[in-house]
Amino acid sequence: MHLANRVAFVTGAGSGIGRAGALAMAAEGAHVVVSDLDGRAAAAVADEILAAGRQATAIGLDVTDDAAVRDALAAVAQRHGRLDVLHSHAGLQVPGTLEQVTAEQMDASWALNVRSHFVAAQAAMAVMRPQGSGSIILTASNSGVQYDRGMIAYCTTKHAVVAMAKQIAVDYARFGVRCNALCPGFVDTPFNHGFEQQMSGRAGLEAYVATAIPMQRFGTVEEIAQSIVYLASDQSSFMTGHALVIDGAESL
């Protein structure tokens, strides 16, 4: 098992990619702390992991509450004596151009898509740097390596996440802590609602996927989950500061 005896903390793990990543890391032997704004969703994912004979605990967590994030990560490290993986995944998708997105919506996007990653990574680093090891995974998007028409808040924040991951990587590589950005393309989850709005509904989104993505399909949460395991484990031990794009070649 690639993550035997490791402790992993995941935000936004109640559904979609976060859930799939939590399940995959648990299957590889990690004790996964499943957190989500919806505590019941987090508990359901943890129960699913436990039912499979794996290890998990669940907490409700608002990642925009700095103190709550810091306390949660510190408590996990104290309880288990270590923290090996942080997958900071929670995010927000607000569609619109410069003239359509309000300053308040941009602030909300920044708070969830960038600032919450910063706070979580900072709290994780307080544990990982002294222990001399750890993998921090920040969910960005392939929107962080290209530009989506009519998605100013989303693209701006996702480019910032990629930059933050690279900066953390170069500053902390010598301490044994790695940081990479996970950059999924279109995966068929409810998170695509903003893009559906931009493309005038589900049919428009499906038409885009069929024509603009060279592989002509959505990715699956399971495909992204395997990349999460790779970034979390020693399989990627010489990889840090990388934006791992998994998008069927859409961004090329």
C-alpha positions in Angstrom: 0.0 0.0 0.0 1.4 3.4 -1.0 0.0 5.3 2.0 0.3 2.7 4.8 0.4 4.4 8.3 0.1 7.8 6.8 -2.4 10.5 8.0 -4.2 12.5 5.4 -6.5 15.5 5.9 -8.9 16.5 3.1 -11.1 19.5 2.8 -14.2 19.6 0.7 -14.3 15.8 0.9 -18.1 15.3 1.2 -18.6 14.8 -2.6 -17.1 14.7 -6.0 -13.3 14.8 -6.4 -12.7 15.3 -2.7 -14.7 12.2 -1.8 -13.0 10.1 -4.4 -9.6 11.2 -3.3 -10.4 10.4 0.3 -11.7 6.9 -0.6 -8.6 6.2 -2.8 -6.1 7.3 -0.1 -7.9 5.2 2.5 -7.7 2.2 0.1 -4.0 2.8 0.0 -3.7 2.5 3.8 -4.0 6.1 5.0 -6.1 7.2 8.0 -8.1 9.9 6.2 -9.7 12.8 8.1 -12.7 13.7 5.9 -13.8 17.3 6.3 -16.6 19.2 4.7 -18.8 22.2 5.3 -21.6 19.7 5.3 -20.7 17.6 8.4 -23.3 14.9 7.5 -21.7 14.5 4.0 -18.3 14.1 5.6 -19.6 11.5 8.0 -21.2 9.6 5.2 -17.8 9.4 3.4 -16.0 8.4 6.5 -18.7 5.7 7.2 -18.1 4.4 3.6 -14.4 4.1 4.3 -14.9 2.4 7.6 -17.4 -0.1 6.1 -14.6 -1.1 3.6 -12.4 -1.9 6.6 -10.2 1.2 6.2 -9.5 4.1 8.6 -11.3 7.4 8.7 -12.7 10.1 10.9 -15.1 12.9 9.9 -15.5 16.6 10.9 -17.7 19.4 9.8 -15.4 22.3 8.8 -15.9 25.8 7.3 -12.5 26.4 5.5 -13.1 30.2 5.6 -13.0 30.1 9.4 -9.2 30.5 9.9 -9.3 29.5 13.6 -11.4 26.4 12.9 -9.0 25.2 10.2 -5.9 25.7 12.3 -7.5 24.0 15.3 -8.7 21.1 13.2 -5.2 20.4 11.7 -3.5 20.9 15.0 -5.9 18.4 16.7 -5.3 15.8 14.0 -1.5 16.1 14.4 -1.8 15.9 18.2 -4.2 12.9 18.0 -2.1 10.9 15.5 1.4 12.2 16.3 1.9 13.2 12.6 0.3 14.7 9.5 1.6 13.3 6.2 -0.9 14.7 3.6 -3.0 17.8 3.3 -5.3 17.9 0.3 -6.9 21.3 0.4 -9.7 20.9 -2.1 -12.7 23.0 -1.2 -13.5 25.7 -3.8 -16.1 28.0 -5.4 -17.0 28.5 -9.1 -18.5 31.9 -9.9 -19.2 32.5 -13.7 -19.0 35.9 -15.3 -16.9 38.5 -17.0 -15.3 41.6 -15.5 -18.6 43.5 -15.9 -20.8 40.7 -14.6 -18.9 39.6 -11.4 -19.3 41.8 -8.4 -16.5 42.7 -6.1 -18.3 40.7 -3.4 -18.3 37.6 -5.6 -14.6 38.1 -6.3 -13.9 38.4 -2.6 -15.8 35.2 -2.0 -13.9 33.4 -4.7 -10.6 34.6 -3.3 -11.5 33.6 0.2 -12.4 30.0 -0.7 -10.2 29.3 -3.7 -7.0 31.0 -2.5 -7.0 32.2 1.1 -8.4 29.0 2.5 -5.6 27.0 0.8 -3.0 29.4 2.3 -4.4 29.0 5.8 -4.6 25.3 5.6 -1.1 24.9 4.1 0.3 27.2 6.8 -1.3 25.1 9.5 -0.1 21.9 7.9 3.4 23.2 7.5 3.6 23.9 11.3 3.5 20.1 11.6 5.3 18.9 8.5 8.3 21.1 8.7 9.4 19.9 12.2 8.7 16.2 11.2 10.8 16.7 8.0 8.2 15.3 5.6 4.8 15.9 4.1 2.8 16.4 0.9 0.6 19.4 0.4 -1.8 19.2 -2.5 -3.7 22.3 -3.4 -6.6 21.9 -5.8 -6.4 24.4 -8.6 -7.9 23.6 -12.1 -6.7 23.4 -15.7 -8.3 26.9 -15.6 -5.1 27.8 -13.7 -3.0 27.1 -16.8 -5.3 28.5 -19.4 -8.0 31.2 -19.7 -11.7 30.4 -19.8 -13.9 32.9 -21.5 -16.3 34.6 -19.1 -14.8 33.1 -15.9 -12.7 36.0 -14.5 -13.1 35.1 -10.8 -12.5 31.4 -11.3 -9.4 31.8 -13.6 -7.8 34.5 -11.5 -8.0 32.5 -8.3 -6.9 29.2 -9.9 -3.9 30.8 -11.5 -3.1 32.2 -8.0 -3.3 28.7 -6.5 -0.8 27.4 -9.0 1.6 30.2 -8.2 1.1 29.6 -4.5 1.9 25.9 -4.8 5.1 26.7 -6.7 6.2 29.3 -4.1 5.6 26.9 -1.2 7.5 24.2 -3.1 10.6 26.2 -3.7 10.6 27.6 -0.1 10.1 24.3 1.7 11.7 21.6 -0.5 14.9 21.7 1.7 12.7 20.8 4.7 11.4 17.6 3.1 7.9 19.0 2.4 6.5 18.9 -1.1 3.7 21.0 -2.5 1.9 20.5 -5.8 -1.2 21.8 -7.5 -3.9 19.4 -8.8 -5.4 20.8 -12.0 -8.4 18.8 -13.2 -10.3 19.6 -16.3 -13.9 18.8 -16.8 -15.1 16.1 -14.4 -18.8 15.3 -14.4 -19.8 16.6 -10.9 -22.2 19.3 -9.7 -19.3 21.6 -9.4 -19.7 22.4 -13.1 -22.8 24.4 -12.4 -21.0 27.7 -13.1 -19.8 26.5 -16.5 -23.3 25.1 -17.3 -24.6 28.6 -16.7 -21.9 30.1 -18.9 -22.8 27.7 -21.7 -26.6 28.1 -21.4 -27.2 24.7 -19.8 -26.2 21.1 -19.6 -26.5 20.6 -23.4 -24.1 23.4 -24.1 -21.6 22.0 -21.6 -21.8 18.5 -23.2 -21.3 20.0 -26.7 -18.2 21.9 -25.5 -16.8 18.7 -23.9 -17.4 16.7 -27.1 -15.8 19.3 -29.4 -13.1 21.2 -27.3 -11.6 18.3 -25.4 -9.4 16.1 -27.7 -10.4 13.0 -25.7 -14.1 14.0 -26.3 -15.3 13.1 -22.8 -15.5 14.2 -19.2 -12.9 12.9 -16.8 -14.0 10.7 -13.9 -13.5 11.3 -10.2 -11.7 8.0 -10.0 -9.2 9.1 -12.6 -8.5 12.3 -10.6 -8.3 10.2 -7.4 -5.5 8.2 -8.7 -3.5 11.4 -9.3 -4.2 12.4 -5.8 -2.8 9.2 -4.5 0.3 9.7 -6.7 0.9 13.2 -5.3 0.3 12.2 -1.7 2.6 9.2 -1.8 6.3 8.5 -2.3 5.5 7.7 -6.0 6.0 11.4 -6.5 8.8 11.8 -4.1 10.9 14.0 -6.5 8.0 16.1 -7.7 7.3 19.4 -6.1 6.1 22.7 -7.4 4.3 21.0 -10.3 0.9 21.8 -11.7 -0.5 18.3 -12.5 -3.0 18.8 -15.3 -5.5 16.0 -16.0 -7.8 17.3 -18.6 -7.9 15.1 -21.7 -5.6 17.7 -23.5 -8.2 20.5 -23.3 -5.6 23.0 -22.3 -3.2 22.2 -25.1 
